[in-house]
Amino acid sequence: MKSLLIRFLKDQSGATAIEYGLIAALISVAAITTLSAVGSKLNAKFLAISNGLN
């Protein structure tokens, strides 16, 4: 029983999966923020072009 507990405490595979999950979440938050800002600016630019054509 003691060896099982020691082996469980030394196991790092779960920590690695959590780290990859956190990295993926951080990248997706950054991508959503960036694309949202670019989308707003692009929409404003298209509106300005549309108004200029009218």
Stockholm file with secondary structure:
# STOCKHOLM 1.0

chainA/1-54         MKSLLIRFLKDQSGATAIEYGLIAALISVAAITTLSAVGSKLNAKFLAISNGLN
#=GR chainA/1-54 SS CHHHHHHHHHCCHHHHHHHHHHHHHHHHHHHHHHHHHHHHHHHHHHHHHHHHHC
#=GC SS_cons        CHHHHHHHHHCCHHHHHHHHHHHHHHHHHHHHHHHHHHHHHHHHHHHHHHHHHC
//
